[in-house]
Amino acid sequence: MASGLLTGKTALITGAGRPRGIGQAIARAFLDEGANVVLSDLAGVTTPASELTRLTAFPADRVAVIEADVCKPADASRAVLTAQDQFGGLDILVNNAGVGRGSPDFMELTEEDWSASIAVNLRGTAIMCTAAMESLRQSPSACIINVASLSGLRAIPHIPACYTASKFAVVGLTKQLALQLASENIRANAICPGSVRTDMMEIAVEAIAEAEGITAAEAEALEASTIAVGRVAEPDEIAHLAVFLASDNASYITGEALVASGGMYNGL
Ligand SMILES: NC(=O)c1ccc[n+]([C@@H]2O[C@H](COP(=O)([O-])OP(=O)(O)OC[C@H]3O[C@@H](n4cnc5c(N)ncnc54)[C@H](O)[C@@H]3O)[C@@H](O)[C@H]2O)c1
């Protein structure tokens, strides 16, 4: 139940173009809590604001959509400028854009797998933080939320090493930022989801199915069997954690990597 936890705040969420993705779920939850929201994603992946308003209950005057590649500093600056121009500032940066690619076999990883994983997951996060910093400094209570992964805290079967390494780096970046920015009243935390039902998870499940010689349904059941609560998460369940971290209820929480995995791989 929404209670206006983010009223008066403006958030920029990267990788928020896909209706089934974690980024758009976070956007919906933030809007429910009263925030203004800028959704950004790669060209061709963004859902136009008018469409979002038509398909969902997104209030048109509190939503902006922009095409931006997090790997490009000029795009990152444009996304931040959109928040400033349309809503007068920026209080919350959610670095959600990410790629999951490559073989679970280390020796089969390509140069492209490594460069894309590091460029988007790590450098993209850092580029967005750099672009947003001056705006966040103007906010009375700003925060950065980096969507890392359970793979940012431990090695998990079937996950490509380039993804795991990039997400460990995101957790490290989050902690270092939190340390530096605490005196400026800017918090930085990472969210570490386990398995979440999105387009990215669907691709991962297909890869597991192929590797194990089983069907996609069997692969999903295999995945669920590694989770204490016996099922993967819905994107909204990750969004609830983002709302908490973005709100003033989390004013004493910074530098943390919070797991939302349903107890995956004995993650309790
Ligand atoms: N789904 C899961 O099980 C799971 C688990 C742990 C962590 N995560 C993380 O959650 C985040 C969201 O993933 P998702 O599952 O919603 O997947 P998704 O593929 O639906 O969303 C990722 C989004 O990032 C965007 N993106 C990729 N490269 C980009 C770039 N250079 N610039 C801007 N946007 C870019 C994509 O276009 C896509 O819309 C990712 O960081 C992912 O690593 C997902």
Ligand as a Chemical Component Dictionary entry (heavy atoms), coordinates in Angstrom:
data_LIG
# 
_chem_comp.id                   LIG 
_chem_comp.type                 NON-POLYMER 
_chem_comp.pdbx_formal_charge   0 
_chem_comp.three_letter_code    LIG 
# 
loop_
_chem_comp_atom.comp_id 
_chem_comp_atom.atom_id 
_chem_comp_atom.alt_atom_id 
_chem_comp_atom.type_symbol 
_chem_comp_atom.charge 
_chem_comp_atom.model_Cartn_x 
_chem_comp_atom.model_Cartn_y 
_chem_comp_atom.model_Cartn_z 
_chem_comp_atom.pdbx_ordinal 
LIG N1  N1  N 0  16.566 -10.903 -13.661 1  
LIG C1  C1  C 0  17.369 -11.377 -12.745 2  
LIG O1  O1  O 0  17.256 -12.542 -12.340 3  
LIG C2  C2  C 0  18.444 -10.500 -12.139 4  
LIG C3  C3  C 0  19.109 -10.964 -11.010 5  
LIG C4  C4  C 0  20.081 -10.188 -10.420 6  
LIG C5  C5  C 0  20.391 -8.956  -10.938 7  
LIG N2  N2  N 1  19.740 -8.505  -12.042 8  
LIG C6  C6  C 0  20.109 -7.176  -12.540 9  
LIG O2  O2  O 0  18.951 -6.362  -12.580 10 
LIG C7  C7  C 0  19.112 -5.356  -13.578 11 
LIG C8  C8  C 0  17.874 -5.343  -14.464 12 
LIG O3  O3  O 0  17.805 -6.583  -15.125 13 
LIG P1  P1  P 0  16.462 -7.246  -15.686 14 
LIG O4  O4  O 0  16.425 -8.615  -15.181 15 
LIG O5  O5  O -1 15.311 -6.340  -15.472 16 
LIG O6  O6  O 0  16.851 -7.387  -17.219 17 
LIG P2  P2  P 0  16.393 -6.618  -18.541 18 
LIG O7  O7  O 0  17.253 -7.153  -19.616 19 
LIG O8  O8  O 0  14.921 -6.683  -18.662 20 
LIG O9  O9  O 0  16.799 -5.109  -18.205 21 
LIG C9  C9  C 0  18.086 -4.575  -18.399 22 
LIG C10 C10 C 0  17.915 -3.270  -19.146 23 
LIG O10 O10 O 0  19.199 -2.637  -19.266 24 
LIG C11 C11 C 0  19.222 -2.017  -20.532 25 
LIG N3  N3  N 0  20.585 -1.749  -20.977 26 
LIG C12 C12 C 0  21.523 -2.646  -21.395 27 
LIG N4  N4  N 0  22.620 -1.989  -21.792 28 
LIG C13 C13 C 0  22.372 -0.671  -21.617 29 
LIG C14 C14 C 0  23.121 0.509   -21.857 30 
LIG N5  N5  N 0  24.369 0.469   -22.366 31 
LIG N6  N6  N 0  22.558 1.702   -21.567 32 
LIG C15 C15 C 0  21.308 1.769   -21.075 33 
LIG N7  N7  N 0  20.548 0.698   -20.829 34 
LIG C16 C16 C 0  21.077 -0.504  -21.100 35 
LIG C17 C17 C 0  18.511 -3.017  -21.449 36 
LIG O11 O11 O 0  18.090 -2.394  -22.650 37 
LIG C18 C18 C 0  17.378 -3.504  -20.568 38 
LIG O12 O12 O 0  16.191 -2.760  -20.761 39 
LIG C19 C19 C 0  20.399 -5.695  -14.320 40 
LIG O13 O13 O 0  21.452 -4.885  -13.842 41 
LIG C20 C20 C 0  20.641 -7.152  -13.952 42 
LIG O14 O14 O 0  22.000 -7.497  -14.017 43 
LIG C21 C21 C 0  18.771 -9.240  -12.641 44 
# 
loop_
_chem_comp_bond.comp_id 
_chem_comp_bond.atom_id_1 
_chem_comp_bond.atom_id_2 
_chem_comp_bond.value_order 
_chem_comp_bond.pdbx_ordinal 
LIG N1  C1  SING 1  
LIG C1  O1  DOUB 2  
LIG C1  C2  SING 3  
LIG C2  C3  SING 4  
LIG C2  C21 DOUB 5  
LIG C3  C4  DOUB 6  
LIG C4  C5  SING 7  
LIG C5  N2  DOUB 8  
LIG N2  C6  SING 9  
LIG N2  C21 SING 10 
LIG C6  O2  SING 11 
LIG C6  C20 SING 12 
LIG O2  C7  SING 13 
LIG C7  C8  SING 14 
LIG C7  C19 SING 15 
LIG C8  O3  SING 16 
LIG O3  P1  SING 17 
LIG P1  O4  DOUB 18 
LIG P1  O5  SING 19 
LIG P1  O6  SING 20 
LIG O6  P2  SING 21 
LIG P2  O7  DOUB 22 
LIG P2  O8  SING 23 
LIG P2  O9  SING 24 
LIG O9  C9  SING 25 
LIG C9  C10 SING 26 
LIG C10 O10 SING 27 
LIG C10 C18 SING 28 
LIG O10 C11 SING 29 
LIG C11 N3  SING 30 
LIG C11 C17 SING 31 
LIG N3  C12 SING 32 
LIG N3  C16 SING 33 
LIG C12 N4  DOUB 34 
LIG N4  C13 SING 35 
LIG C13 C14 SING 36 
LIG C13 C16 DOUB 37 
LIG C14 N5  SING 38 
LIG C14 N6  DOUB 39 
LIG N6  C15 SING 40 
LIG C15 N7  DOUB 41 
LIG N7  C16 SING 42 
LIG C17 O11 SING 43 
LIG C17 C18 SING 44 
LIG C18 O12 SING 45 
LIG C19 O13 SING 46 
LIG C19 C20 SING 47 
LIG C20 O14 SING 48 
# 
